[in-house]
């Protein structure tokens, strides 16, 4: 959060788009004087977020909104900050950052993470996989250029280190595979989902030096 350069001295109105179960939402509510609208299209995620927010004493700072990020009911220049972690790919980076710009006040901040190549070239196996999964994957300079073309002044960029993928994402996911399969009766569809995730994990473990999630901080001009 410190890397995003958010102003802790003033009240902020924040939209957390694609909030999931609210890990970032709750952290923002705890650390900032903020009024946060948490958006997700899965109501069960928002239910869990509300439960967790009450447990942590920040429920009064968070309003949940069950809707698609492609049909946000916000007013122009409503927010000081738009935060979207690991979610803009659902719209596509270009579509998302261009559509959301109008919701920011002039000088407002966009903090968005996006799968990003860390080098200009990479192994064919890896390129082929991500071309199929998310063709908009690109190097950071290309993503920064998109921000510049759509009303933003880029301020900072960093990428998530390996432990964020392994310890905070893939290992917890792996620990739930057996329970997921049991819950779905060992169905072929469930098995296919698990195998697809295992394949992605194996690729990351093999090629982790070539890609990561990039975090982009930009100011609306």
C-alpha positions as CSV (number, residue, x, y, z in Angstrom):
1,X,0.0,0.0,0.0
2,X,2.9,2.3,0.7
3,X,4.2,1.8,-2.8
4,X,0.8,3.1,-4.2
5,X,1.4,6.4,-2.5
6,X,-2.1,6.8,-1.2
7,X,-2.7,9.9,1.0
8,X,-3.3,8.8,4.6
9,X,-4.0,12.3,5.7
10,X,-7.4,12.7,4.0
11,X,-10.7,10.9,3.6
12,X,-10.7,8.8,0.4
13,X,-13.5,7.2,-1.6
14,X,-12.3,3.9,-3.1
15,X,-13.7,1.4,-5.5
16,X,-12.2,-2.1,-5.2
17,X,-13.2,-3.7,-8.5
18,X,-13.1,-7.5,-8.6
19,X,-12.6,-7.6,-4.8
20,X,-13.2,-11.4,-4.3
21,X,-13.4,-12.2,-0.6
22,X,-11.9,-8.9,0.3
23,X,-8.3,-9.4,1.3
24,X,-7.3,-6.0,-0.2
25,X,-10.6,-4.4,0.7
26,X,-10.2,-5.1,4.4
27,X,-6.5,-4.0,4.4
28,X,-7.5,-0.7,2.8
29,X,-10.3,-0.2,5.3
30,X,-7.9,-0.8,8.2
31,X,-5.0,1.3,7.0
32,X,-6.8,4.3,5.5
33,X,-9.5,6.8,6.3
34,X,-11.7,5.5,3.5
35,X,-15.2,4.7,2.3
36,X,-14.9,1.7,0.1
37,X,-17.2,0.2,-2.4
38,X,-16.3,-3.5,-2.9
39,X,-17.4,-4.9,-6.3
40,X,-17.7,-8.6,-7.3
41,X,-20.1,-10.6,-9.5
42,X,-20.1,-13.6,-7.1
43,X,-22.5,-12.9,-4.1
44,X,-20.9,-15.7,-2.0
45,X,-17.6,-13.8,-2.1
46,X,-19.3,-10.6,-1.0
47,X,-21.0,-12.5,1.9
48,X,-17.6,-13.8,3.1
49,X,-16.2,-10.3,2.8
50,X,-18.9,-8.9,5.0
51,X,-18.4,-11.5,7.6
52,X,-14.6,-10.9,7.6
53,X,-15.1,-7.1,7.7
54,X,-17.3,-7.5,10.8
55,X,-14.8,-9.7,12.5
56,X,-12.1,-7.1,11.9
57,X,-14.2,-4.1,12.9
58,X,-14.2,-2.3,9.6
59,X,-17.7,-3.2,8.3
60,X,-19.0,0.3,8.5
61,X,-16.3,1.5,6.0
62,X,-17.2,-1.1,3.3
63,X,-20.3,-1.3,1.0
64,X,-20.6,-4.3,-1.2
65,X,-21.9,-4.2,-4.7
66,X,-22.9,-7.4,-6.6
67,X,-22.5,-6.5,-10.3
68,X,-20.3,-7.0,-13.3
69,X,-17.2,-4.8,-13.6
70,X,-18.4,-4.2,-17.2
71,X,-21.7,-2.6,-15.9
72,X,-20.6,-0.4,-13.0
73,X,-23.3,2.1,-11.9
74,X,-20.9,4.7,-10.7
75,X,-21.0,8.5,-11.5
76,X,-18.3,10.3,-13.3
77,X,-15.4,11.5,-11.1
78,X,-16.9,9.7,-8.1
79,X,-13.7,8.1,-6.6
80,X,-10.3,9.2,-5.4
81,X,-8.9,5.7,-5.9
82,X,-9.8,2.6,-8.1
83,X,-8.1,-0.5,-6.9
84,X,-8.2,-3.8,-8.9
85,X,-6.0,-6.7,-7.9
86,X,-5.8,-9.7,-10.2
87,X,-9.2,-9.0,-11.9
88,X,-8.9,-6.6,-14.8
89,X,-8.2,-9.6,-17.2
90,X,-11.9,-10.4,-17.0
91,X,-12.5,-7.3,-19.2
92,X,-9.0,-7.1,-20.7
93,X,-6.5,-4.5,-19.6
94,X,-7.2,-1.9,-22.4
95,X,-11.0,-2.2,-22.0
96,X,-10.8,-2.0,-18.2
97,X,-8.5,0.9,-17.7
98,X,-10.1,3.0,-20.4
99,X,-13.7,2.4,-19.1
100,X,-12.8,3.1,-15.5
101,X,-10.9,6.3,-16.0
102,X,-14.1,8.4,-16.1
103,X,-15.0,7.2,-12.5
104,X,-11.9,8.8,-11.1
105,X,-11.6,12.4,-9.9
106,X,-8.8,14.4,-11.7
107,X,-5.6,13.5,-10.0
108,X,-7.2,10.2,-8.7
109,X,-5.2,7.0,-8.5
110,X,-5.6,3.8,-10.4
111,X,-3.8,0.8,-8.8
112,X,-4.2,-2.3,-11.0
113,X,-2.4,-5.6,-11.3
114,X,-2.0,-7.5,-14.6
115,X,-0.1,-10.6,-15.8
116,X,3.1,-9.3,-17.3
117,X,6.1,-10.6,-19.2
118,X,9.4,-9.8,-17.4
119,X,11.5,-10.2,-20.6
120,X,11.2,-9.5,-24.3
121,X,11.5,-13.2,-25.2
122,X,10.4,-16.4,-23.5
123,X,10.3,-20.1,-24.2
124,X,7.8,-21.3,-26.8
125,X,6.0,-23.6,-24.4
126,X,5.3,-20.7,-22.1
127,X,4.4,-18.3,-24.9
128,X,2.0,-20.8,-26.4
129,X,0.2,-21.4,-23.0
130,X,-0.4,-17.7,-22.3
131,X,-1.4,-16.9,-25.9
132,X,-4.2,-19.3,-25.3
133,X,-5.1,-18.2,-21.8
134,X,-4.8,-14.5,-22.1
135,X,-3.6,-13.0,-25.4
136,X,-3.3,-9.5,-23.8
137,X,-0.2,-10.5,-21.8
138,X,2.6,-8.2,-22.6
139,X,5.7,-6.5,-21.2
140,X,5.4,-3.7,-18.7
141,X,6.4,-1.0,-21.2
142,X,3.4,-1.9,-23.4
143,X,1.0,-1.7,-20.4
144,X,2.5,1.6,-19.4
145,X,2.0,2.9,-22.9
146,X,-1.7,1.9,-22.7
147,X,-2.1,3.8,-19.5
148,X,-0.5,6.9,-21.2
149,X,-2.9,6.6,-24.1
150,X,-6.0,6.4,-22.0
151,X,-5.9,9.4,-19.7
152,X,-3.3,8.4,-17.1
153,X,0.1,9.5,-16.0
154,X,2.0,6.4,-14.9
155,X,3.7,6.9,-11.5
156,X,5.1,3.5,-10.5
157,X,5.4,-0.2,-11.5
158,X,6.6,-3.3,-9.6
159,X,6.0,-7.0,-10.0
160,X,5.1,-9.5,-7.4
161,X,8.0,-11.7,-6.1
162,X,8.0,-15.5,-6.3
163,X,6.8,-16.0,-2.7
164,X,3.5,-14.2,-3.5
165,X,2.7,-16.9,-6.1
166,X,4.0,-19.9,-4.3
167,X,3.2,-19.3,-0.6
168,X,0.1,-17.1,-0.9
169,X,-1.5,-18.5,-4.0
170,X,-0.4,-21.9,-5.4
171,X,0.3,-23.8,-2.2
172,X,-3.0,-22.9,-0.6
173,X,-4.7,-23.8,-3.8
174,X,-3.0,-27.2,-3.9
175,X,-4.0,-28.0,-0.4
176,X,-7.6,-27.7,-1.4
177,X,-7.5,-29.9,-4.5
178,X,-8.6,-33.1,-2.7
179,X,-11.5,-31.5,-0.9
180,X,-12.6,-29.8,-4.1
181,X,-12.7,-33.2,-5.9
182,X,-14.6,-34.9,-3.0
183,X,-17.1,-32.0,-2.9
184,X,-17.8,-32.5,-6.6
185,X,-17.9,-36.3,-6.5
186,X,-14.7,-36.8,-8.4
187,X,-16.5,-35.7,-11.6
188,X,-14.6,-35.5,-14.9
189,X,-15.2,-31.8,-14.9
190,X,-13.7,-31.3,-11.5
191,X,-10.7,-33.4,-12.4
192,X,-10.2,-31.4,-15.5
193,X,-10.2,-28.1,-13.5
194,X,-7.6,-29.6,-11.1
195,X,-5.4,-30.8,-13.9
196,X,-5.5,-27.4,-15.6
197,X,-4.4,-25.7,-12.3
198,X,-1.6,-28.3,-11.8
199,X,-0.4,-27.6,-15.3
200,X,-0.3,-23.8,-14.7
201,X,1.6,-24.4,-11.4
202,X,4.1,-26.6,-13.1
203,X,4.7,-23.9,-15.8
204,X,5.2,-21.2,-13.2
205,X,7.7,-23.3,-11.2
206,X,9.6,-24.0,-14.4
207,X,9.5,-20.5,-15.9
208,X,9.0,-18.1,-13.0
209,X,11.8,-15.8,-14.2
210,X,9.8,-14.9,-17.3
211,X,6.5,-13.6,-16.0
212,X,4.6,-12.3,-12.9
213,X,1.8,-10.0,-11.9
214,X,2.8,-6.4,-12.5
215,X,1.3,-3.8,-10.3
216,X,0.7,-0.4,-12.1
217,X,0.1,2.9,-10.3
218,X,-1.2,5.7,-12.4
219,X,-2.7,9.1,-11.9
220,X,-5.7,10.4,-13.9
221,X,-4.6,13.5,-15.8
